[in-house]
Structures are given as structure tokens and as C-alpha cells.
Amino acid sequence: MPSWNFLKMFKKVSKSDEINKKLELEGRVKILDSPKDLKKINQMNEFMQEVRRDYIYKSAMSEISASNATLTASYQSAERQYSQN
């Protein structure tokens, strides 16, 4: 039975380190720690919280609507079946 060194066979798939180094060399990396930047980050975070809440609400309403449609369809199907007998 061959004894392979599995660590040598392991290859990193993520290219994020390579991309980050390239961006730094191109001068496209900026540290966002000024008060103006932090204010914009906070505004974006608050907006995203509203978006998440809206998504959760709409998802719940969609589930309720779908269950009502299923129950209505089942009820109508049962009603037709009993009225035919």
C-alpha cells in the first residue's frame, strides 16, 4: 500500500490572498477609519437591518399565503369529492 503525503496533495482553492495583494499593488485598497467613513458604514448597516427585517416579514407572509392557498385548494377538492357522492 503506497504511503502518500496528503498534505503535499492539498491545494488551496481560494484566490483571495492573491486578489488582495494585487489590489494593494494597484493602490486600490483604502482603510475606512475616518469619522466620515464610519458614519457611512453605520448608515449602510442600519439600512441593511431594515432590508433584512423587510425580507423576513415578506418571507413569513409568503409562507402564510402559500399555506392558506394549499388549505383552500385541499378544502375545495374535498368539498367537490363529497358533493359528487
C-alpha positions as CSV (number, residue, x, y, z in Angstrom):
1,M,0.0,0.0,0.0
2,P,1.6,3.3,-1.0
3,S,2.2,5.9,1.7
4,W,1.1,9.2,0.3
5,N,1.7,12.5,1.9
6,F,-1.8,14.0,1.7
7,L,-0.5,17.4,2.9
8,K,1.5,17.7,-0.3
9,M,-1.6,16.9,-2.4
10,F,-3.6,19.6,-0.7
11,K,-4.1,22.6,-2.9
12,K,-5.7,25.9,-1.8
13,V,-8.6,26.8,-4.0
14,S,-9.3,30.3,-2.6
15,K,-7.7,33.1,-4.5
16,S,-8.5,35.9,-2.0
17,D,-4.9,36.3,-0.9
18,E,-3.7,36.7,-4.5
19,I,-6.5,39.2,-5.2
20,N,-5.8,41.2,-2.1
21,K,-2.1,41.5,-2.9
22,K,-2.9,42.6,-6.5
23,L,-5.3,45.3,-5.2
24,E,-2.7,46.6,-2.8
25,L,-0.1,46.8,-5.6
26,E,-2.6,48.7,-7.7
27,G,-3.3,51.2,-4.9
28,R,-6.9,50.2,-4.8
29,V,-7.1,49.4,-1.0
30,K,-8.2,52.1,1.4
31,I,-8.6,51.9,5.1
32,L,-12.0,53.2,6.1
33,D,-11.5,54.6,9.6
34,S,-12.2,58.3,9.3
35,P,-15.3,59.6,11.1
36,K,-17.0,60.3,7.7
37,D,-16.3,56.7,6.6
38,L,-17.6,55.2,9.9
39,K,-20.7,57.3,9.6
40,K,-21.4,56.0,6.2
41,I,-20.7,52.4,7.3
42,N,-23.2,52.8,10.2
43,Q,-25.8,54.2,7.8
44,M,-25.3,51.3,5.5
45,N,-25.6,48.8,8.4
46,E,-28.9,50.4,9.6
47,F,-30.3,50.3,6.0
48,M,-29.3,46.6,5.7
49,Q,-31.1,45.9,9.0
50,E,-34.2,47.4,7.6
51,V,-33.8,45.3,4.4
52,R,-33.4,42.1,6.4
53,R,-36.5,42.8,8.6
54,D,-38.5,43.5,5.4
55,Y,-37.2,40.3,3.8
56,I,-38.1,38.3,6.9
57,Y,-41.6,39.8,7.0
58,K,-42.2,39.2,3.3
59,S,-41.0,35.6,3.6
60,A,-43.3,34.9,6.5
61,M,-46.3,36.5,4.7
62,S,-45.4,34.4,1.6
63,E,-45.4,31.2,3.7
64,I,-48.7,32.1,5.3
65,S,-50.2,32.9,1.9
66,A,-48.9,29.6,0.4
67,S,-50.3,27.6,3.3
68,N,-53.7,29.3,3.0
69,A,-53.7,28.5,-0.7
70,T,-52.9,24.9,-0.1
71,L,-55.6,24.6,2.6
72,T,-58.1,26.3,0.4
73,A,-57.3,24.0,-2.5
74,S,-57.5,20.9,-0.3
75,Y,-60.8,22.1,1.2
76,Q,-62.3,22.8,-2.3
77,S,-61.1,19.4,-3.6
78,A,-62.6,17.6,-0.6
79,E,-65.8,19.6,-1.0
80,R,-66.1,18.5,-4.7
81,Q,-65.4,14.9,-3.8
82,Y,-68.1,14.8,-1.1
83,S,-70.7,16.7,-3.3
84,Q,-70.2,14.1,-6.1
85,N,-71.0,11.2,-3.8
